[in-house]
């Protein structure tokens, strides 16, 4: 039996949204603090990954959230937004807890999103200093398409690569 289970989260599922916010805090603190610093991590968690922000993204902004469980334990989450103009899916967030990395969770998230949307093109942004994730995305078939610098407020910017995958 496969230990991995992925569920789509609705905006009225407060328990799953709280689990995602908890995962975000744990994953971001562990993985991103060395890359972007504690201040930017806290800013991004407070503005983009808390319970209210996740609920708003699902209910009002058109994002679909998914949560992965490994043997019943929360293992990671992702969120996507369909991009009809480019006939693609924007993989806005894809995060896997350190204990569950290298088990195919991210790859299964992408498979599920493609199955749910019917699109054959996925794009994401990744911090240019997040070398491990960039290499993992390349192994999955993503290619760097361009560099992006985005002001996110609070005196912070996201200094990213846009990476694209096509079926």
N, C-alpha and C positions, 0 to 999 in steps of 0.2 A: 504494500500500500504506500502511495506517495505521501510523504510527511508534509508536503507543501499544499496549502489551501489559500486561494486568493478570493477576496470578496470585494464587490463594489459597495461603497459607503453612500448612504443617502443622507441628506441634510438633517433629517429628524432622528438619526441614529447617534444620540449624544454619547453613548458609551464608546462607540468606535471612533468618533471624532476626538474624544478625550484620549483614547489610546494613541491615535496618530499624533496629537500634540505632545504626549509624553515621549513617544518614539523620536519625534523631531528634536526635543530638548536633549535627549540622551545622545542621539547620533550626531547632531550638530556640535554639541559641546566637545565630544570626543574627536570627531573627524575634522571639523572646520576651524576650531580655535587656533591650531598651529598654522593654518593657511592664511586666515584673514583677521585673526585676533579676537579676543574676548568681547570687545566693545561692539564690533560689527555682528558677531554671532548673536549677542543679546538683542541688538536692534532688529535683526532679521527675524528672530524667533518671536519677538514682541509684536512685530508689524505684519508678518506674513505666515506664521506657523502656530499662532495660538488658537484656542477653541473658536473665538469669534471670527477670526480671519478665515479659518478653514470652513466654517459654516457659511459665511458670506460667499466664499469662492464657489461652494457647491450650489447654494440656493439662488444666488444672483449673478454670478460672473460666468457661469457656464462650464466650470471645471468638473471633471469626474475624478473622484478619489478612489483608490483601491488600497486595501491593506492585506498584507501577507502574514499568514500564520505558519509556523514550522512546528509540527507536533503540538499544535494548540497554543504555542507561544508567539506573541507579536514579533515578527521578524523584519518588517519594513513596510514602506508605503510609497505610493506614487500618485501623481495627479497629472491629468492631461486636459488639453483644450484642443478641440478640432479646429483646424485652420482651413476652411473651405476655399479661401482664395488660392492657397497653394496645394489643395487636395492632399493635406497631410495632417499629422497629429503633432502638436507641440507637447513634448514630454517635459512639463514644467518642473516636476519634482520626481526624483527617483532615489530613494535612500534605503539602505539595508543596514541593519544593526551589525556591528562588528562580529558578533557570535555567529552570524548566518551568512556572511560573505563567502564567495567562492562555492556556493551550493546551487547556483542557477536561479536564484530568486529574481535578479534583475532581468535576466533573459526571459523568464516566465512572465514577468510584468509586461514586457514588450509584446510577447506573443498574445497575451490576453487583450491588451489594448488594440492590437491590430485586428484580432478576431471580433471584438466588440464594435469597432468603428468601420471596418472594411477598407480602410486606407492602406496603402503600401509604402508610404513615406513617413518617417518619423524624424523630428529634429529636436534638439535639446541645447541647452547652454551649460557650460562647465567652466569653473574657474581655471584660468590658464596655469595656475600653480598647483592644481589638483592632479598631479602627474599620475597617481595610481588609478584614479577614475578615468582619466583620458586613455590610458593604456587598456583598461577594461573595455571601454566603449569601442576602441579600435579593434579589439579581439572579437567583439560582437558584430563588426562590420560598419561601424560609424566612421565617417571621414570628416576632418576639419574643413568647414566651408568658409569661415571668415572669423575675424576678431571683432568683439563687441565691447564697448564700455558704456554702462548704463548707470545714470545717477539714480539712486534709490532713496535719496533723502537722508537727513540726519548727518550730512557730511560724508556719506559713504557712496562708493561706486562698486558695481560688479564689473570686474575685468575678466571677460569670458571669451571662450571660443564657442561658436555655433557649430555643432556637429550634426551631420545628416546621415540617415540610413535609408536605403531603398531596397525593397524586396527584389 
